[in-house]
Amino acid sequence: MNRNKETCKAPSVVRKFKKACDNLAELVNEQLFDGCRKWYWIGDEVGGACDFEEADVLNPEDMVRIIENGMTYGEYAEWREANLDYGRYINLKSWLMGLRHDMLKEEVKENMKPILDCCCGSRMFYFDKKDPNVLFADIREVHEELCDGRLLDVDPDVFADCTNMPFPDGAFHLVVFDPPHLKNVGLNSWLCKKYGILPDNWQEFINDSIHECMRVLADYGVLIFKWNEQQIKVSEILDAIKDYKPIFGHRTTSKNTTIWMAFMKNSQPLHQYQVVAHGSTA
């Protein structure tokens, strides 16, 4: 009798499983591909391998990890390209647990450059956007035409989170830090696409990023930190940074809203500072 009841339940359980798998695939489609891909289960085997077009094939186990870890497309693309580069399947769980950092450190050692831009974006302020002395890193990859017809191209050499970078200690002589400066901006706006968006815990993000930049700097290396005060004052930013203070700064733009600040590793912190109209410190 009990066996018959279980047999009757089986079709319902299978339907729920298939529905859950479809929902999972749609969540991944939205998270990684903005809902733009047409996906299907290879061989109509729901719960097997799901094809998201453009050689993006995922199993449910990896899809769950992508959702649970909040992976961006850039982070996912880094893992996918590592599989292609190394010619073997790299388990996503191992990748997320630290294999990514180990492999990238070896790659970076082979291609080390003296300068790191850890939030390179579209490299707007570079005279040479392909400067051979600079390692361009970012957590995003964007290739899109903006509303004014200009092309936005965020194409880093290395995908990296500026709060947890896959570079050895003391690897660079100069680090450039130009993080997102907006906390209130539409996710689909051109401003967000161009500059990115600050996380809700922006104070922690800025502090952790500065400490990580200092970690990868060589002794007496220089950190250039660019900030725009459109939404958050530079005084609030400096208050959020623990242990380090800038040596000097200079304001630019007609409204004096952008400030460039210079830090040096191993330099003595300034106990008192004040940013004034033209960017001097006192």
N, C-alpha and C positions, 0 to 999 in steps of 0.2 A: 504493500500500500504506500509506504513512504517513498519507495523507489519510483512509483508511478507519479507521485507528486513532484519529485525532483525532475523527472523527465518532462512533465508539463511546464515546469518553470524554465527549462533550458532555452527554448526559443526567445523568451522574454529577456533573459540574461544576455544572450547573444545580440539581440537588437540594441540593448542598452550599451553593450560594449562597442558595437559599431558606431552608434550615435556619439558616444564619448570620444572615439577616435576621430570622427569627422569634426567634432567641435574643437578638439586639440589641434588638428591640422589648420582649421580656420583661424585659431588664435595665433599660431605661428605665422600664418600668412599675413595677418594684421601687424604683428610685432616686428617681423623682419622685412616684409616686402610691401608694407602699407596697403595690404589687401589687393594688390595689383596682379598677383600671379594666379593662373589657373592650375589647380593642383588635382591629382588623382592618385588612387592607390594602384600601384603596379600589379597587373594581372588580376585586378578587382579583388585583391586580397586585403581587405580592410584590417588594419592593425599590423600590416607588414611594412613594406617600403613605400613611402609617399613621394611622388615626383612633383616638385614645385617649379618645373621648367628651368632652363638655363643650367642644367647639370646639378641642380640642387635637390638631392634625394636624401630624405631623413626617415629614420625609424621612430616609433612612438617614444622609446626610451630617451633618445636625444632630444626629441621635441619637448618632453617634460622638463629636461634640464635647461633647455633654452628659455622656457617660460619661467621656471622657478628662479633662475639666475638673472632674469631681466636682460638677457643678452641683446645688444644692439646689432644692427646689420653689420657694422664695422667689425665688431668682435666675432660675429659668426663668420664673416668673410676671411678673417685672419686664420681661424681654425680650418676652414675649407681649403684655403690656399696652402696651408702647411701640409695638409693631406696630399695635395697635388705635387708640391715641391719635393716631399720626402718619398713619394711613390708608395706609401702604405697607409692603412687606416689608423688614425690616431684617435683613440677612445676619447669622447668629449669629457667624460668624468675625469680622466687622468689629466686632460688639458686644463680643465678648470681648477684642479687640485694642485697645479704647479708645474706640470710638464711644459706648458706654454712658456713660462718664464725661463725655464732651463734651456729650451730650444732657441728662444729668441736671444738669450745672452750669448750663446755660441755664435749665432748669426751676426749679432752686433759686434762681437770681437773681431770678426772677419771684415767688417765694413765700418769700423769706428772712424768717426769724424770729430774734429775739435769743438764743434758748436752743435748744440741741441736746441731746437724749437719744439717745445713739448705740447703746444696748442697751435699748430701752424695754420689751421684754417686754410684759406685760399692764398696765403702768403702775400697779403696785400701790400705790406710796406717794404718788400724786398726789391732792390734794384735788379737782382738776378734771381728769378724764382726757382732756378735749378742750381743755385750756388753749390759747388762741389764740397765746400767746407762745412755745410750744414746738414745735419740729420733731421729731417722733417717728420714729426710725430703728431698724431691726433687720434682721438677716439672715434671720429666720424669719417665717413666717405660720402661725398655729395657730388653729383654731376647733374646740373639742372640749369635751365634757362630762366632767368629772373624776369619779372614783369616789364622791366625796361629793355629787355632784349639781350642784356649782358649774360655771359655764361659764368656760372658759379662752379668752380672746380676745386673741391677739397680732396686731395689725393696724397695722403701721407706715405712716406717711405716705410713707416712702421706704425701699426695700430697700437696705441698705448693709452692707458689711463694715467693722467698726470699725478694722481695721488698714490699710484703703485706701479712704477715704471720698471720695465724688464732690463734695466741697465746696471752694470756694476758700480760700486762706490767710486767716486772720484774720476769718472770716465771723461768728463768734458771740461774745457777751459772757460767756456761761455755758455750760459743757458738763457734762452728767451722764453718769457712766460707772459702770454697774452690771452688770458682765459675769457670765457663768456662774461659779459658785464651786465646782462639783463636778467632780472628775475621775474618780471611781469611782461610777457610777450606771447602772442598767439603761436601755437605750435606749428601752424602751417603758413605763418607769415614769412616774408622774405628776410626780415630781420633775424628771425630764429634760424632760418636756413643759412644765412650768411655768418652770423656770430655764435650760434648755439644759445643755450639757456642755462642759467645757474640752477643748481639743485636747491631744494627748500632749505637744506642745512648748509647754506653758502659759506657761513663763517668757518665751519669745520672743513669744508672743501678747500677754501683758500689757504687756511693754515696747514692742512695736510700737504697741499701741493707745494707750498713754499719749502716745507721741510724736506719733501722728496727732491725738489730741485737742488737744495743744498747738499743732499746726500750724494747725488750724482756729479756734483761739481768737484773739481780738484781743489786742493788747498790754495787759497787766495784766488780762486776762480771768481768770475763776476756773473751775477744774475741781473738781467734786465727785465723789469716787471712793468708792463703797460696796463693802465687802467683808465676807464671812462666813467665819469661821475653822473651819467644820465639818470640813474636810479639809486645808486649807492655812493655816498661820499667816500673819498679816499681816507678820511679820518676813521671811518667805520671799518674800512678794510685793514688799515694798519693796527687798529685795536684788536682785530681778529687774529692777527699774526703773533704767535708766541715765540719768544727767544730771538727774533731777528728784526732789525729796523734798517731802513734804507740809509745810505750814506748821503745821497743827494737826489733831487728830483727836478724835473722841468716840465712845465705845462705847455701844451700846444693846442691848436685849433682856435678859431676866432672867439669862442666862448670860454676858453680855458678849462674845458671839461675833461680833456685827456691829459694824463700825467705819465711820464716815463720816470721810473725810479731805478737806481742802481744799488745793489747789495753786493757785499763781498764775503765769501766764506772765510771764517776765522777772524773777521773784523770785529771790533768791540761794539756791542749794541749801544745805540744812543739811548740815554735814559729819558731824555725829553726831546720832543720834536714838535714842529708845527708847520703844516703846509700852508703857504701864503699864496697871494694872488698869482704870482708868476712862477710858482713852483720851487722857490728856494726853501731850505729847511733851517730851522733855528731852534 
